[in-house]
Amino acid sequence: MALVLGIDSSTQSTKALLVDTDDGRVVDARTAPHPPGTEVDPRAWLGAVDDATHGLLERADAVSVAGQQHGMVALDADGEPVRNALLWNDTRSAGAAHDLIAEMGGPQACADAVGSVLVASFTVTKLRWLRDHEPDRAARVASVLLPHDYVSRHLSAPGTPAFTDRGDASGTGYFATADGSWRPDLLERALGRSADLPRVVAPGTAAAETAGGALVAGGTGDNMGAALGMALRPGDVLVSVGTSGVASAVSTVPVADGTGVVTGFADASGGYLPMVTTMNAAGILDLQAQWLGVDHDGLAELALASTPGAGGVTLLPYYGGERTPNRPDAVGTWTGLTPRTTRADLARAAYEALLCSLADAVDRLVAATGEQPRRLLMVGGATRSPALRALAPAILGAPVTLPPSGEYVALGAARQAAWALAQTSAPPDWPAAETTVLEADPTPHVREVYADLRERTAPWTPATEGTS
């Protein structure tokens, strides 16, 4: 029996799964927290991965890291960070994104070049912000890594050159997703100087070894890891409800959406992973529970006591700005409040807003790929809520397949490690977990009212507000 270690280095924590390569069974697991915030000293991730893999790494024959996408890890000539890493959810570079799109010839030219229209999440925009706001630090940058690259190199034997994969690289803004190559000219334009980039490792191959001799796979981004962990196939649409909301689908052809709604990412297995992402997801429910003075069970109970449409209350949940639609300076907007509004209505409106936002993401993904989903799957911690389970198929307007809860990003990293270990042409086929199918009568009027508020608050003009 061979064992592989899959690591999810996410925004909030490091999760490590030790997995049996024969059947994908998790035999051990550990976790360690990350500091909060939208900028973090990346060395904190190294301490977390050491904690989470203690006692596991020594047992593994291969290891792989799937990490949060887009984060800027800018290093000096000694390999030390020139500043805290700017994470995907740091929006200070929104103006830089606008400028870079214009310099590239507009949204469609930008999408044609790198697969996506830039927004503040993308690494390249953060490099431009660094150039313009911290020029002394920008002048010290010798190399730029993504979070998973930084962690992977730490796990590799000393002296191993940095490496990455095409999936995570496709979210930088200086990688040509369609042909799988770096665009160092775009990095240099943003930063004002050249910088070294990691080697891009082919899917299913080993990139390095640990000091103990275990293989290290190329790793990937967290969304690519989740797709691999769930063994998604063409026709599957995955909706993830976590810190961010994500709708993604496996595709055999690249997408270059000039409206910017759909990001044309690559996946971890040689294909593509078009995706629509929202910044506000499970946090909408966290805030609502806090404001109503209840826990999440109490919030769900309140929401189910209300009726579809939440008694006329509608929420636009862009509390910390939004990525889809691209409104980095937006705030949350409530409407329909009257003396008759109840606490149950306020709870219901939060769930409906979250699901309407995700339903918009699914619609735009389907329009970009031209394929109606064969299955609509939903994952994430929020899916444990009975209210979310009850409302999801009603608002999404289709049955929702609910896999069992699990650490699918880390499981995908483990599957990638097993693939590199086996040296086969495709990832291993592990037995599929039993799923639950949720069904409910559609409530299209809820989405209609939500869409009206979205458009009245700030009309969506894709030519100038491209998102990713």
URBEL-V444292 format. One record per residue. N is the residue number from 1. SS is DSSP state (H for helix, E for strand, L for the rest). D_LAST is the distance of its C-alpha to the last C-alpha in Angstrom with 1 decimal. Layout:
# URBEL-V444292
n:N ss:SS d_last:D_LAST
n:N ss:SS d_last:D_LAST
This chain:
# URBEL-V444292
n:1 ss:L d_last:41.9
n:2 ss:L d_last:39.0
n:3 ss:E d_last:36.6
n:4 ss:E d_last:33.1
n:5 ss:E d_last:31.0
n:6 ss:E d_last:27.3
n:7 ss:E d_last:25.6
n:8 ss:E d_last:22.5
n:9 ss:E d_last:21.8
n:10 ss:L d_last:19.4
n:11 ss:L d_last:18.6
n:12 ss:L d_last:21.8
n:13 ss:E d_last:24.2
n:14 ss:E d_last:25.4
n:15 ss:E d_last:26.6
n:16 ss:E d_last:28.9
n:17 ss:E d_last:30.2
n:18 ss:E d_last:33.3
n:19 ss:E d_last:33.3
n:20 ss:E d_last:36.0
n:21 ss:L d_last:35.0
n:22 ss:L d_last:37.4
n:23 ss:L d_last:35.6
n:24 ss:L d_last:32.6
n:25 ss:L d_last:34.7
n:26 ss:E d_last:33.7
n:27 ss:E d_last:36.9
n:28 ss:E d_last:35.9
n:29 ss:E d_last:33.0
n:30 ss:E d_last:32.5
n:31 ss:E d_last:30.0
n:32 ss:E d_last:29.8
n:33 ss:E d_last:27.8
n:34 ss:L d_last:25.5
n:35 ss:L d_last:25.9
n:36 ss:L d_last:23.7
n:37 ss:L d_last:21.5
n:38 ss:L d_last:18.3
n:39 ss:E d_last:20.4
n:40 ss:E d_last:22.9
n:41 ss:L d_last:25.6
n:42 ss:L d_last:24.5
n:43 ss:H d_last:28.1
n:44 ss:H d_last:28.0
n:45 ss:H d_last:25.9
n:46 ss:H d_last:28.8
n:47 ss:H d_last:31.3
n:48 ss:H d_last:29.4
n:49 ss:H d_last:29.2
n:50 ss:H d_last:32.9
n:51 ss:H d_last:33.7
n:52 ss:H d_last:31.8
n:53 ss:H d_last:33.1
n:54 ss:L d_last:36.6
n:55 ss:L d_last:39.0
n:56 ss:L d_last:36.4
n:57 ss:H d_last:35.4
n:58 ss:H d_last:39.1
n:59 ss:H d_last:39.3
n:60 ss:L d_last:36.4
n:61 ss:L d_last:36.8
n:62 ss:E d_last:33.2
n:63 ss:E d_last:30.1
n:64 ss:E d_last:26.4
n:65 ss:E d_last:23.6
n:66 ss:E d_last:20.1
n:67 ss:E d_last:18.3
n:68 ss:L d_last:15.5
n:69 ss:L d_last:12.6
n:70 ss:L d_last:11.8
n:71 ss:L d_last:15.0
n:72 ss:E d_last:17.1
n:73 ss:E d_last:20.6
n:74 ss:E d_last:22.6
n:75 ss:E d_last:26.2
n:76 ss:L d_last:29.4
n:77 ss:L d_last:32.0
n:78 ss:L d_last:33.5
n:79 ss:L d_last:30.3
n:80 ss:L d_last:30.1
n:81 ss:E d_last:27.1
n:82 ss:L d_last:27.3
n:83 ss:L d_last:25.6
n:84 ss:L d_last:23.9
n:85 ss:E d_last:20.6
n:86 ss:E d_last:17.6
n:87 ss:L d_last:15.4
n:88 ss:L d_last:11.7
n:89 ss:L d_last:12.5
n:90 ss:L d_last:14.4
n:91 ss:L d_last:13.1
n:92 ss:L d_last:16.0
n:93 ss:L d_last:14.1
n:94 ss:H d_last:12.2
n:95 ss:H d_last:15.0
n:96 ss:H d_last:14.8
n:97 ss:H d_last:11.2
n:98 ss:H d_last:12.7
n:99 ss:H d_last:15.7
n:100 ss:H d_last:14.3
n:101 ss:H d_last:12.5
n:102 ss:H d_last:15.9
n:103 ss:H d_last:17.8
n:104 ss:L d_last:16.2
n:105 ss:L d_last:17.2
n:106 ss:L d_last:14.4
n:107 ss:H d_last:11.0
n:108 ss:H d_last:12.5
n:109 ss:H d_last:14.4
n:110 ss:H d_last:11.6
n:111 ss:H d_last:9.9
n:112 ss:H d_last:13.6
n:113 ss:H d_last:14.2
n:114 ss:H d_last:11.7
n:115 ss:L d_last:9.9
n:116 ss:L d_last:6.4
n:117 ss:L d_last:6.1
n:118 ss:L d_last:6.6
n:119 ss:L d_last:6.3
n:120 ss:L d_last:9.3
n:121 ss:L d_last:8.4
n:122 ss:L d_last:8.9
n:123 ss:H d_last:12.7
n:124 ss:H d_last:13.5
n:125 ss:H d_last:12.8
n:126 ss:H d_last:15.1
n:127 ss:H d_last:17.6
n:128 ss:H d_last:17.8
n:129 ss:H d_last:18.4
n:130 ss:H d_last:21.1
n:131 ss:H d_last:22.7
n:132 ss:H d_last:23.0
n:133 ss:H d_last:24.0
n:134 ss:L d_last:25.8
n:135 ss:H d_last:27.3
n:136 ss:H d_last:30.0
n:137 ss:H d_last:27.7
n:138 ss:H d_last:25.5
n:139 ss:L d_last:28.8
n:140 ss:L d_last:29.5
n:141 ss:L d_last:26.4
n:142 ss:L d_last:27.7
n:143 ss:E d_last:25.0
n:144 ss:E d_last:21.4
n:145 ss:E d_last:20.5
n:146 ss:L d_last:17.9
n:147 ss:H d_last:19.3
n:148 ss:H d_last:20.4
n:149 ss:H d_last:22.0
n:150 ss:H d_last:23.9
n:151 ss:H d_last:25.2
n:152 ss:H d_last:26.1
n:153 ss:H d_last:28.1
n:154 ss:H d_last:29.9
n:155 ss:H d_last:31.0
n:156 ss:L d_last:32.2
n:157 ss:L d_last:35.7
n:158 ss:L d_last:36.3
n:159 ss:L d_last:35.6
n:160 ss:L d_last:32.9
n:161 ss:L d_last:30.4
n:162 ss:L d_last:26.7
n:163 ss:E d_last:24.7
n:164 ss:E d_last:21.3
n:165 ss:E d_last:19.8
n:166 ss:H d_last:17.4
n:167 ss:H d_last:15.1
n:168 ss:H d_last:14.4
n:169 ss:H d_last:14.9
n:170 ss:L d_last:12.0
n:171 ss:L d_last:9.6
n:172 ss:L d_last:11.8
n:173 ss:L d_last:11.0
n:174 ss:L d_last:14.7
n:175 ss:E d_last:15.0
n:176 ss:E d_last:15.5
n:177 ss:L d_last:14.1
n:178 ss:L d_last:16.3
n:179 ss:L d_last:19.5
n:180 ss:L d_last:18.9
n:181 ss:E d_last:20.0
n:182 ss:E d_last:19.3
n:183 ss:L d_last:18.8
n:184 ss:H d_last:21.1
n:185 ss:H d_last:21.4
n:186 ss:H d_last:17.9
n:187 ss:H d_last:18.6
n:188 ss:H d_last:21.9
n:189 ss:H d_last:20.6
n:190 ss:H d_last:18.4
n:191 ss:H d_last:21.2
n:192 ss:L d_last:24.1
n:193 ss:L d_last:25.8
n:194 ss:L d_last:25.4
n:195 ss:L d_last:24.9
n:196 ss:E d_last:25.5
n:197 ss:L d_last:22.9
n:198 ss:L d_last:23.6
n:199 ss:E d_last:24.9
n:200 ss:E d_last:22.7
n:201 ss:E d_last:24.6
n:202 ss:L d_last:24.9
n:203 ss:L d_last:24.1
n:204 ss:L d_last:27.1
n:205 ss:L d_last:28.9
n:206 ss:E d_last:30.3
n:207 ss:E d_last:29.2
n:208 ss:E d_last:32.0
n:209 ss:E d_last:34.6
n:210 ss:L d_last:35.1
n:211 ss:L d_last:38.3
n:212 ss:L d_last:39.9
n:213 ss:L d_last:39.1
n:214 ss:L d_last:36.4
n:215 ss:E d_last:33.7
n:216 ss:E d_last:30.2
n:217 ss:E d_last:27.4
n:218 ss:L d_last:24.4
n:219 ss:L d_last:22.2
n:220 ss:E d_last:18.5
n:221 ss:E d_last:15.4
n:222 ss:H d_last:15.9
n:223 ss:H d_last:13.8
n:224 ss:H d_last:15.6
n:225 ss:H d_last:18.7
n:226 ss:H d_last:18.5
n:227 ss:H d_last:18.2
n:228 ss:H d_last:21.2
n:229 ss:H d_last:23.0
n:230 ss:L d_last:22.9
n:231 ss:L d_last:23.7
n:232 ss:L d_last:21.1
n:233 ss:L d_last:22.1
n:234 ss:L d_last:20.9
n:235 ss:L d_last:21.1
n:236 ss:E d_last:20.0
n:237 ss:E d_last:17.0
n:238 ss:E d_last:16.6
n:239 ss:E d_last:15.6
n:240 ss:E d_last:15.8
n:241 ss:E d_last:16.9
n:242 ss:L d_last:17.2
n:243 ss:L d_last:16.2
n:244 ss:L d_last:12.7
n:245 ss:E d_last:12.2
n:246 ss:E d_last:10.8
n:247 ss:E d_last:11.5
n:248 ss:E d_last:11.9
n:249 ss:E d_last:14.5
n:250 ss:E d_last:16.5
n:251 ss:E d_last:16.8
n:252 ss:L d_last:19.5
n:253 ss:L d_last:17.7
n:254 ss:L d_last:14.6
n:255 ss:L d_last:11.8
n:256 ss:L d_last:10.8
n:257 ss:L d_last:9.1
n:258 ss:L d_last:10.0
n:259 ss:L d_last:8.9
n:260 ss:L d_last:5.3
n:261 ss:L d_last:5.2
n:262 ss:L d_last:5.5
n:263 ss:E d_last:4.8
n:264 ss:E d_last:8.5
n:265 ss:E d_last:9.9
n:266 ss:E d_last:13.7
n:267 ss:L d_last:15.8
n:268 ss:L d_last:18.9
n:269 ss:L d_last:21.5
n:270 ss:L d_last:21.0
n:271 ss:L d_last:18.6
n:272 ss:E d_last:14.9
n:273 ss:E d_last:12.5
n:274 ss:E d_last:9.8
n:275 ss:E d_last:7.8
n:276 ss:E d_last:6.4
n:277 ss:E d_last:6.7
n:278 ss:E d_last:8.9
n:279 ss:L d_last:10.7
n:280 ss:L d_last:13.9
n:281 ss:L d_last:15.7
n:282 ss:H d_last:19.1
n:283 ss:H d_last:19.8
n:284 ss:H d_last:20.3
n:285 ss:H d_last:23.3
n:286 ss:H d_last:24.5
n:287 ss:H d_last:24.8
n:288 ss:H d_last:26.5
n:289 ss:H d_last:28.9
n:290 ss:H d_last:29.7
n:291 ss:H d_last:30.4
n:292 ss:H d_last:32.5
n:293 ss:L d_last:34.4
n:294 ss:L d_last:33.9
n:295 ss:L d_last:32.5
n:296 ss:H d_last:30.0
n:297 ss:H d_last:32.8
n:298 ss:H d_last:34.2
n:299 ss:H d_last:30.9
n:300 ss:H d_last:30.6
n:301 ss:H d_last:34.3
n:302 ss:H d_last:33.8
n:303 ss:H d_last:30.9
n:304 ss:H d_last:32.9
n:305 ss:H d_last:35.8
n:306 ss:L d_last:33.9
n:307 ss:L d_last:33.2
n:308 ss:L d_last:30.2
n:309 ss:L d_last:28.8
n:310 ss:H d_last:30.0
n:311 ss:H d_last:32.9
n:312 ss:H d_last:30.9
n:313 ss:L d_last:28.6
n:314 ss:E d_last:24.9
n:315 ss:E d_last:22.3
n:316 ss:E d_last:18.9
n:317 ss:L d_last:17.8
n:318 ss:L d_last:15.5
n:319 ss:L d_last:18.0
n:320 ss:L d_last:16.3
n:321 ss:L d_last:13.7
n:322 ss:E d_last:10.5
n:323 ss:L d_last:6.8
n:324 ss:L d_last:6.7
n:325 ss:L d_last:8.5
n:326 ss:L d_last:7.8
n:327 ss:E d_last:11.3
n:328 ss:L d_last:12.0
n:329 ss:L d_last:15.7
n:330 ss:L d_last:16.1
n:331 ss:L d_last:18.8
n:332 ss:L d_last:20.1
n:333 ss:E d_last:22.1
n:334 ss:E d_last:25.0
n:335 ss:E d_last:27.1
n:336 ss:L d_last:30.2
n:337 ss:L d_last:32.1
n:338 ss:L d_last:35.9
n:339 ss:L d_last:39.0
n:340 ss:L d_last:38.7
n:341 ss:L d_last:35.4
n:342 ss:L d_last:35.9
n:343 ss:H d_last:34.4
n:344 ss:H d_last:33.6
n:345 ss:H d_last:31.7
n:346 ss:H d_last:29.6
n:347 ss:H d_last:28.9
n:348 ss:H d_last:28.0
n:349 ss:H d_last:25.7
n:350 ss:H d_last:23.6
n:351 ss:H d_last:23.3
n:352 ss:H d_last:22.7
n:353 ss:H d_last:19.8
n:354 ss:H d_last:18.1
n:355 ss:H d_last:18.7
n:356 ss:H d_last:17.8
n:357 ss:H d_last:14.3
n:358 ss:H d_last:14.0
n:359 ss:H d_last:15.8
n:360 ss:H d_last:13.4
n:361 ss:H d_last:10.6
n:362 ss:H d_last:13.3
n:363 ss:H d_last:14.3
n:364 ss:H d_last:11.2
n:365 ss:H d_last:11.1
n:366 ss:H d_last:14.8
n:367 ss:H d_last:14.6
n:368 ss:H d_last:12.4
n:369 ss:H d_last:14.7
n:370 ss:L d_last:17.8
n:371 ss:L d_last:19.2
n:372 ss:L d_last:20.5
n:373 ss:L d_last:20.3
n:374 ss:L d_last:23.6
n:375 ss:E d_last:23.0
n:376 ss:E d_last:20.7
n:377 ss:E d_last:20.9
n:378 ss:E d_last:20.2
n:379 ss:E d_last:20.6
n:380 ss:L d_last:20.6
n:381 ss:H d_last:23.3
n:382 ss:H d_last:22.9
n:383 ss:H d_last:24.1
n:384 ss:H d_last:27.5
n:385 ss:L d_last:27.9
n:386 ss:H d_last:30.2
n:387 ss:H d_last:28.6
n:388 ss:H d_last:25.2
n:389 ss:H d_last:26.9
n:390 ss:H d_last:28.9
n:391 ss:H d_last:26.2
n:392 ss:H d_last:23.3
n:393 ss:H d_last:25.0
n:394 ss:H d_last:26.2
n:395 ss:H d_last:22.9
n:396 ss:H d_last:20.9
n:397 ss:L d_last:23.8
n:398 ss:L d_last:24.5
n:399 ss:L d_last:26.2
n:400 ss:E d_last:24.3
n:401 ss:E d_last:25.3
n:402 ss:E d_last:25.6
n:403 ss:E d_last:26.3
n:404 ss:L d_last:28.5
n:405 ss:L d_last:27.1
n:406 ss:L d_last:26.5
n:407 ss:L d_last:24.7
n:408 ss:H d_last:22.7
n:409 ss:H d_last:20.7
n:410 ss:H d_last:24.0
n:411 ss:H d_last:25.6
n:412 ss:H d_last:23.1
n:413 ss:H d_last:24.0
n:414 ss:H d_last:27.6
n:415 ss:H d_last:27.2
n:416 ss:H d_last:25.8
n:417 ss:H d_last:28.8
n:418 ss:H d_last:31.2
n:419 ss:H d_last:29.9
n:420 ss:H d_last:30.6
n:421 ss:H d_last:33.9
n:422 ss:H d_last:34.9
n:423 ss:L d_last:33.9
n:424 ss:L d_last:33.3
n:425 ss:L d_last:31.2
n:426 ss:L d_last:29.0
n:427 ss:L d_last:28.2
n:428 ss:L d_last:31.0
n:429 ss:L d_last:31.3
n:430 ss:L d_last:31.9
n:431 ss:L d_last:33.2
n:432 ss:L d_last:30.7
n:433 ss:L d_last:31.1
n:434 ss:L d_last:32.4
n:435 ss:E d_last:29.9
n:436 ss:E d_last:30.4
n:437 ss:E d_last:29.4
n:438 ss:E d_last:28.8
n:439 ss:L d_last:29.8
n:440 ss:L d_last:30.3
n:441 ss:L d_last:31.0
n:442 ss:L d_last:27.9
n:443 ss:L d_last:27.5
n:444 ss:H d_last:25.5
n:445 ss:H d_last:26.9
n:446 ss:H d_last:25.0
n:447 ss:H d_last:21.7
n:448 ss:H d_last:23.2
n:449 ss:H d_last:24.2
n:450 ss:H d_last:20.9
n:451 ss:H d_last:19.2
n:452 ss:H d_last:22.0
n:453 ss:H d_last:21.4
n:454 ss:H d_last:17.7
n:455 ss:H d_last:18.5
n:456 ss:H d_last:21.6
n:457 ss:H d_last:20.1
n:458 ss:L d_last:17.6
n:459 ss:L d_last:17.2
n:460 ss:L d_last:13.8
n:461 ss:L d_last:13.9
n:462 ss:L d_last:11.0
n:463 ss:L d_last:13.0
n:464 ss:L d_last:12.8
n:465 ss:L d_last:10.0
n:466 ss:L d_last:7.0
n:467 ss:L d_last:3.7
n:468 ss:L d_last:0.0
